[in-house]
Amino acid sequence: MKVVPKDLDASEISVRIGANWIDIADYNKFLNEYAKANTYLYPVTRTTLGEYKIEGKYQDHSIAANQTYGTNRMSSYHIFENLLNQRDILVRDRREEDSRVWYEINTKETQLAKEKARLMKEAFKNWLWNDMGRREKYVAKYNYLFNSIRGREYDGSHQTFPGMNTSITLRKHQSNAIMRAKLGGNTLFAHEVGAGKSFEMVATVMEKKRLGLINKACVVVPKHLTLQMASEWLRLYPNAKLLVAKPEDFTKANRKRFIARCVTGDYDAVIMSFTQFERIPMSDEYREQFMQKELHDIMSAISEAGTKDKTSVKALERQKKNIEERLEKLLSSPKDSSLCFEKLGFDYLVCDEAHNYKNCFVSTKMSNVAGVQTTAAQKSEDMLMKTQYLNNKYGCNNILFATGTPISNSMVEFYVMQRYLRPDLLEKAGLQNFDDWASTFGEVVSQLEIKPAGNGFQMKNRFSKFVNIPELMQMYKEFADIQTADMLKLPVPKIETGKPIVVTSKPDERQKAYMKELATRSETIHSGTVDPRQDNMLKITHEARLLGLDTRCIFKDAQPAPDSKVMKLIDNLEKN
């Protein structure tokens, strides 16, 4: 019994409105008891895609709904529905001018509604745990779903690595990581830069091949590292059989020859770049099946939403149209059945610098939340198809990712990596939908941020706060082997001064003037009156970076400024 995780108490569990492990009946009961809502006529329901609905939320005109627990612009039903779906509380006013219609945020009414929402959230936390029967029910349910994993510890010290270069000795953390990848299913090497991930990946592939666990590995690395990876591989295993894909192998004339070498050659691994990997798609049949499933799910959601919820239907219709266009393009394109991932004989996928595929589309009800990717990146969708194919065929055992930056910009990357590598864990916990995962482990935070143009501040909703961290990490560490610089204590040179030297550079008058121009362009873009092909935020931020470096990057006729970053760099080089 010592290996069984200790049960958490209610005080150790962070619960929010919208958590999918809370029963619909209890959401209805809370709304009835707290806000005096008529949940018999206007009940809370949940769709198959995980969206919460309150039919008739605008029909109750009681004082309780529109004053006591809501506002005259946003009723308690509407506030509660937004909280259930992790949507921001916003009240907008309709504006019209010259046949143009737009909506502006009403700051005063929005603040009133947000205060009602804050009180509702606090009341729900107290209400859920106040009843002893309900408390015991949900404490037991949470422990069963999220606190039932005991991480396995891997000791690779006894491994001998037949065929490895005897002059090379792996560090302890490398041996343990290889042991984990051999026996622990799909794995993510989340190791600090310099930890030796290349040797870990090489040894893992060779060991799994020696043990008969795999036949042929597809190893994907950045373009500039393909030859370096092959060199490192042969340095560690001099007798390894490798095929390194070259750019000319993917031309029409050489494609069949490359496929024949892949399929018939007894290679330990085939090494290719990201670009080459993305040029080997899944078969048309598999891609069509993948998109048809997405289309079926959206059609079901539209049918379930009906005609009353126009906002949700409109968003779903946009997704439906996008998938139909991609599907039509696929079906009408010339068929090339010779080059597809399934036919190349790969049964193990190794991806270095896996953060290259972090921006994967997630289906979500959240709107205007920074850090939540709601547009599909083609390369990430391609990776999702391939990982799903391997997971379905081999049972979450034949994928290895490696990166020094598993999370760099957004908490969504946590979910995306788990979706690639261990979707079975998400399914067991009932967190297949991103919104369900987000309501259990994350929180949207509203905070003041500097505008992209640097000319003031703006309120920004960002998915940036973790809750229930121990349970999240238990699930994450089931596939992630984490090694930080503090854990490794790698032999790196010390900074002579003990800490980085900050060199400040003041902008000149021309830089200040152009920054004001960039700020004006930014405001115009956000107003929606500019064609993105003419001007956009990506262009503005690029110009701002160049401007910050040196005025001459923007203005060719500018004179060298003694205080520019480039000139200060030159001064430091001369001194040292």
Secondary structure, DSSP 8 states (H G I E B T S, - for coil): -TTS-----GGG----TT-TTS-HHHHHHHHHHHH---TTTS-EEE-TTS-EEETTTTT---HIIIIISS-SSS-HHHHHHHHHTT-----EEEEEETTEEEEEE-HHHHHHHHHHHHHHHHHHHHHHHHSHHHHHHHHHHHHHHHS---------TT---TTS-TT----HHHHHHHHHHHHSSSEEEEE-TTS-HHHHHHHHHHHHHHTTS-S-EEEEE-GGGHHHHHHHHHHH-TT--EEE--GGGGSTTTHHHHHHHHHHS--SEEEEEHHHHHTS---HHHHHHHHHHHHHHHHHHHHHHTTT-HHHHHHHHHHHHHHHHHHHHHHHS----SS-GGGGT--EEEEESGGGG-------S--S-BT---S--HHHHHHHHHHHHHHHHHSS-SEEEEES-S-SS-THHHHHHHHHH-HHHHHHTT--SHHHHHHHHEEEEEEEEE-TTSSSEEEEEEEEEE-SHHHHHHHHTTTEEEE-HHHH-------TTSS---------HHHHHHHHHHHHHHHHHHTT-S-TTT--HHHHHHHHHHHHH-GGGT-TT----TTSHHHHHHHHHHH-
